[in-house]
Amino acid sequence: MIQRKLLVFIFAAALSLTAGAGSWAGLTERLGSQIAAARSDDCDGLRNFQRSFTEGFRDEGFKSVVNHALPSVVSVTSWKFVMARPSAPFQFLSDPFFWQFFGHDDLSQRFLAQYGTPVIRREHTQGSGVIVGANGLVITNQHVVAGAKKTMVSLGDGRELPAKTIGIDPMTDLALLKIDADGLPVIPFGDSTSVHVGEFVVAIGNPFGIGQSVSVGIVSAIDRRGFGTRNYEDFIQTDAAINPGSSGGALINSDGQLIGISTAIVSNGREGGNAGVAMAIPSNLVRYVIDELAASGKVVRGWMGVSLQPVTAELASAFKLPDTFRGALITDVLEEGPAAKQGLARGDIITDYNYATVKDRQDLELKSAMSKPGARVILGFIRNGQRQEAVLTLGEMPGAEKAVAEDSSPAPEESGPPYGFGVEALTKELLEKLDLDTETKGVVVNTIQPAGAAEEAGLSEGDIVEEINRRNVSTMDDFDKSVKSAGESPLLLLVNRGGKRRYLVVQPN
């Protein structure tokens, strides 16, 4: 009897397992088909994305967007004078402390004369710019034109025009230039607050000074800050290739709108080139700065009269707030300042500015800085765990003097030659010394003013000037008359250097 029951149990179990196996197999088959379908959908989505991306670049619309923006991006070159010391054979010897060990005062004096006396050198900076006004207004980075004695803007049509600096704003690294031209192409401004991570962007600039270049990428991040490079940081991050020389160039969206001005790259510190992490100043901030500089040559900013610090997780915990809390903590309140007049105090945490969430300290500083002095703003803040509101009338941020790009670096003495070079008569002895044909006519360059216009043009001692402004020069009298007739215009020189001739243009000092 027991054996019969056992057999019945085994038979029933077998049937159950068989049925279960069929059921499990069906479930596996259904799940497998669903997973395969999901994977197929993902692959189709990826393929469609890749196809649309590829076709987008073949599409005439994309080319039209880029070609429309290209003429609005320019090259900016600036020159300034810097004080430098000649390189000593051993760097430590440039320190006067070690001169006492030379043993002879005359040796010390000779070393000082050769390696200790500063010399003036001319340096140039290459960058990019964007035409923001058809009347010749150009925006670029402040560091491209900082301290410049001379700035030139090269347009896409080949023209090279001198630029005047309307104003600079070191706090955002922006500068506004003006060139004498009208009817220039302008890129329309886009709304940088509508920029999203993942959207395609185009960077246009002049990397390494090689000429106008276009690169494509995506927006990698927004609201990037905390680099300590600017007072107001709110960068758009992109992986579009941006390199030295692209500073001040355009970042545009797929609609051809300007959404940012290229300003910085994050690199490994060795090559200093593109590493796929580049920053652009958002267009809304650029537009605000442009309007201020164009109106008065300076940026006037709103001011609350408080000192702030970020709210860290530790501070949030200490103030009995959630770890994810966002805001800006007041650390000090200036007496008689706008915040003090409305009763704000140390320890208050500002959470809202005109009902917009305050993300962190820098976000609040940027919001107030982009508000006009005299504006009434509503601040939401937390005091002792309780939410409160205050209405402030903003003051004007101190120190907003007119920040025109005036060079404080040294310049060559004004008493030098008017074009930065001197000449003497060409004698038979000089012809032999320079190994030139005895029939050579002209005057020989015997002095070049350091950091002068002639040095910049490439003129060298020993060059023979044979023509000035297409007139033959055979004597010192010919030279003097030609220079005098030029007035303050550039000199077109035909120069004989070692038997080879070339033209040089020398600007007046």
GIDAUR-V545788 format. One record per residue. N is the residue number from 0. RES is the residue in one letter. OMEGA is omega in degrees with one decimal (999 if undefined). Layout:
[[N;RES;OMEGA] [N;RES;OMEGA]]
//
This chain:
[[0;M;179.0] [1;I;179.8] [2;Q;-179.7] [3;R;179.3] [4;K;180.0] [5;L;179.2] [6;L;178.7] [7;V;-179.9] [8;F;180.0] [9;I;-179.8] [10;F;179.8] [11;A;179.3] [12;A;179.4] [13;A;177.6] [14;L;-179.6] [15;S;179.8] [16;L;179.2] [17;T;178.6] [18;A;179.7] [19;G;179.4] [20;A;178.7] [21;G;179.6] [22;S;178.7] [23;W;179.1] [24;A;179.0] [25;G;179.2] [26;L;178.8] [27;T;-179.5] [28;E;-179.5] [29;R;178.5] [30;L;179.7] [31;G;-179.8] [32;S;178.0] [33;Q;177.7] [34;I;179.4] [35;A;179.5] [36;A;178.8] [37;A;178.6] [38;R;178.4] [39;S;178.4] [40;D;178.9] [41;D;-179.9] [42;C;178.0] [43;D;178.3] [44;G;178.8] [45;L;179.4] [46;R;178.5] [47;N;177.7] [48;F;-178.6] [49;Q;-179.4] [50;R;-179.6] [51;S;178.4] [52;F;-179.0] [53;T;-178.4] [54;E;178.3] [55;G;-179.3] [56;F;176.4] [57;R;-175.4] [58;D;-179.6] [59;E;179.9] [60;G;179.2] [61;F;178.7] [62;K;-179.5] [63;S;179.5] [64;V;-178.4] [65;V;-177.8] [66;N;177.8] [67;H;-176.9] [68;A;-174.0] [69;L;-177.4] [70;P;-178.4] [71;S;179.4] [72;V;-172.6] [73;V;173.3] [74;S;-179.0] [75;V;177.6] [76;T;179.2] [77;S;179.5] [78;W;173.8] [79;K;178.7] [80;F;178.2] [81;V;176.5] [82;M;-177.9] [83;A;176.5] [84;R;176.8] [85;P;-178.5] [86;S;176.3] [87;A;180.0] [88;P;173.4] [89;F;-170.6] [90;Q;-177.1] [91;F;-179.0] [92;L;177.4] [93;S;177.1] [94;D;-178.3] [95;P;179.4] [96;F;-175.5] [97;F;-176.7] [98;W;-178.8] [99;Q;-178.4] [100;F;179.6] [101;F;175.7] [102;G;-177.8] [103;H;179.6] [104;D;-178.1] [105;D;176.9] [106;L;177.3] [107;S;-179.3] [108;Q;178.9] [109;R;178.8] [110;F;178.9] [111;L;-178.8] [112;A;-175.3] [113;Q;-172.8] [114;Y;-176.2] [115;G;-177.1] [116;T;179.2] [117;P;175.9] [118;V;179.1] [119;I;178.2] [120;R;177.8] [121;R;177.5] [122;E;177.1] [123;H;179.7] [124;T;-178.5] [125;Q;178.3] [126;G;-179.0] [127;S;178.1] [128;G;-179.5] [129;V;177.0] [130;I;-178.8] [131;V;176.8] [132;G;-179.6] [133;A;180.0] [134;N;174.2] [135;G;176.8] [136;L;-178.0] [137;V;176.6] [138;I;176.8] [139;T;176.1] [140;N;178.6] [141;Q;-176.8] [142;H;176.9] [143;V;-174.8] [144;V;-176.9] [145;A;177.4] [146;G;-174.4] [147;A;170.0] [148;K;-176.7] [149;K;179.3] [150;T;178.3] [151;M;177.7] [152;V;178.5] [153;S;-179.3] [154;L;-180.0] [155;G;-179.6] [156;D;176.3] [157;G;179.2] [158;R;175.9] [159;E;-171.3] [160;L;175.1] [161;P;-178.0] [162;A;174.5] [163;K;178.4] [164;T;178.0] [165;I;179.6] [166;G;178.5] [167;I;176.8] [168;D;-178.4] [169;P;-177.2] [170;M;175.8] [171;T;-177.9] [172;D;178.1] [173;L;177.2] [174;A;178.7] [175;L;-179.8] [176;L;176.4] [177;K;174.5] [178;I;-176.6] [179;D;179.9] [180;A;179.3] [181;D;177.1] [182;G;-177.3] [183;L;178.9] [184;P;-175.9] [185;V;173.5] [186;I;177.8] [187;P;178.5] [188;F;171.1] [189;G;178.9] [190;D;-175.8] [191;S;177.3] [192;T;178.8] [193;S;178.7] [194;V;-178.1] [195;H;176.6] [196;V;177.9] [197;G;-179.8] [198;E;-176.7] [199;F;177.8] [200;V;179.0] [201;V;176.1] [202;A;179.2] [203;I;-179.8] [204;G;-177.0] [205;N;-174.1] [206;P;177.8] [207;F;179.5] [208;G;-176.8] [209;I;-178.3] [210;G;-175.5] [211;Q;-177.4] [212;S;-179.1] [213;V;174.1] [214;S;-174.6] [215;V;176.7] [216;G;178.0] [217;I;171.7] [218;V;-177.2] [219;S;-179.4] [220;A;174.6] [221;I;179.5] [222;D;178.0] [223;R;178.5] [224;R;177.8] [225;G;179.0] [226;F;-179.7] [227;G;-178.9] [228;T;-178.6] [229;R;174.3] [230;N;-178.9] [231;Y;-177.1] [232;E;178.3] [233;D;-165.4] [234;F;164.2] [235;I;179.1] [236;Q;179.6] [237;T;174.4] [238;D;172.7] [239;A;-174.1] [240;A;175.4] [241;I;-175.4] [242;N;175.2] [243;P;-174.9] [244;G;176.5] [245;S;179.4] [246;S;-178.2] [247;G;179.4] [248;G;-172.8] [249;A;166.9] [250;L;-175.9] [251;I;177.7] [252;N;-175.4] [253;S;176.0] [254;D;179.2] [255;G;-179.3] [256;Q;178.2] [257;L;179.5] [258;I;179.2] [259;G;174.5] [260;I;-178.8] [261;S;-174.9] [262;T;-174.7] [263;A;173.2] [264;I;172.9] [265;V;-175.8] [266;S;-176.8] [267;N;174.7] [268;G;179.8] [269;R;-179.7] [270;E;179.9] [271;G;-179.0] [272;G;-175.5] [273;N;175.8] [274;A;178.2] [275;G;178.2] [276;V;-177.9] [277;A;-176.6] [278;M;176.8] [279;A;176.2] [280;I;-176.1] [281;P;-172.1] [282;S;179.9] [283;N;176.8] [284;L;177.9] [285;V;-177.7] [286;R;178.6] [287;Y;-179.2] [288;V;178.8] [289;I;-178.6] [290;D;-179.2] [291;E;-178.9] [292;L;-179.8] [293;A;-176.9] [294;A;-172.2] [295;S;-179.4] [296;G;177.8] [297;K;178.8] [298;V;177.6] [299;V;-173.4] [300;R;174.5] [301;G;-172.4] [302;W;-178.3] [303;M;-179.3] [304;G;178.8] [305;V;168.4] [306;S;-171.7] [307;L;169.9] [308;Q;-179.5] [309;P;176.9] [310;V;177.9] [311;T;178.0] [312;A;179.7] [313;E;178.7] [314;L;178.8] [315;A;178.9] [316;S;-179.5] [317;A;178.5] [318;F;178.4] [319;K;177.9] [320;L;178.6] [321;P;-179.9] [322;D;-177.5] [323;T;-176.4] [324;F;179.0] [325;R;179.7] [326;G;-179.5] [327;A;-175.7] [328;L;177.5] [329;I;178.5] [330;T;178.6] [331;D;178.6] [332;V;-178.7] [333;L;178.6] [334;E;179.6] [335;E;176.3] [336;G;-178.6] [337;P;-178.7] [338;A;-179.8] [339;A;-179.0] [340;K;179.9] [341;Q;171.9] [342;G;176.0] [343;L;-172.8] [344;A;175.6] [345;R;-178.8] [346;G;173.7] [347;D;179.7] [348;I;-178.2] [349;I;-176.1] [350;T;-176.0] [351;D;176.7] [352;Y;-173.8] [353;N;177.4] [354;Y;172.5] [355;A;-176.5] [356;T;174.6] [357;V;-175.9] [358;K;-179.2] [359;D;-177.9] [360;R;-176.7] [361;Q;177.9] [362;D;179.1] [363;L;179.0] [364;E;179.1] [365;L;179.7] [366;K;-178.9] [367;S;-179.6] [368;A;179.7] [369;M;174.6] [370;S;-177.8] [371;K;170.8] [372;P;-176.8] [373;G;179.8] [374;A;175.9] [375;R;-178.2] [376;V;179.7] [377;I;179.4] [378;L;170.0] [379;G;-178.1] [380;F;178.5] [381;I;176.4] [382;R;-179.0] [383;N;176.9] [384;G;-178.5] [385;Q;178.5] [386;R;-179.9] [387;Q;178.0] [388;E;175.4] [389;A;177.4] [390;V;-177.5] [391;L;167.2] [392;T;-173.4] [393;L;171.7] [394;G;177.7] [395;E;-179.4] [396;M;179.9] [397;P;174.4] [398;G;-180.0] [399;A;179.1] [400;E;-178.3] [401;K;-174.1] [402;A;177.7] [403;V;-175.2] [404;A;176.5] [405;E;-175.9] [406;D;176.0] [407;S;-179.5] [408;S;-177.1] [409;P;177.4] [410;A;177.6] [411;P;-179.9] [412;E;-177.9] [413;E;-174.9] [414;S;-179.1] [415;G;178.5] [416;P;-174.5] [417;P;178.3] [418;Y;174.4] [419;G;175.7] [420;F;176.8] [421;G;-177.1] [422;V;172.8] [423;E;-177.6] [424;A;-179.9] [425;L;-178.8] [426;T;177.4] [427;K;179.4] [428;E;179.1] [429;L;177.3] [430;L;178.5] [431;E;-179.7] [432;K;-179.8] [433;L;177.7] [434;D;179.7] [435;L;177.9] [436;D;-177.7] [437;T;179.3] [438;E;-178.9] [439;T;179.0] [440;K;176.4] [441;G;175.1] [442;V;-174.3] [443;V;177.9] [444;V;-178.4] [445;N;177.2] [446;T;174.5] [447;I;179.4] [448;Q;178.9] [449;P;178.7] [450;A;179.3] [451;G;-176.9] [452;A;-179.2] [453;A;177.5] [454;E;178.3] [455;E;-178.9] [456;A;179.1] [457;G;178.2] [458;L;-177.6] [459;S;173.9] [460;E;-177.5] [461;G;175.7] [462;D;176.9] [463;I;177.1] [464;V;-176.9] [465;E;178.9] [466;E;169.5] [467;I;-178.6] [468;N;174.9] [469;R;174.7] [470;R;-179.4] [471;N;176.3] [472;V;179.6] [473;S;-175.4] [474;T;176.4] [475;M;178.2] [476;D;176.3] [477;D;-178.8] [478;F;-178.0] [479;D;180.0] [480;K;-178.3] [481;S;179.6] [482;V;-179.7] [483;K;-178.7] [484;S;180.0] [485;A;-178.8] [486;G;177.4] [487;E;178.4] [488;S;177.6] [489;P;176.0] [490;L;172.0] [491;L;-176.4] [492;L;165.5] [493;L;-171.5] [494;V;175.5] [495;N;-179.8] [496;R;179.7] [497;G;179.3] [498;G;177.9] [499;K;-175.3] [500;R;176.1] [501;R;176.9] [502;Y;176.0] [503;L;175.6] [504;V;-179.0] [505;V;178.8] [506;Q;174.3] [507;P;-179.9] [508;N;999]]
//
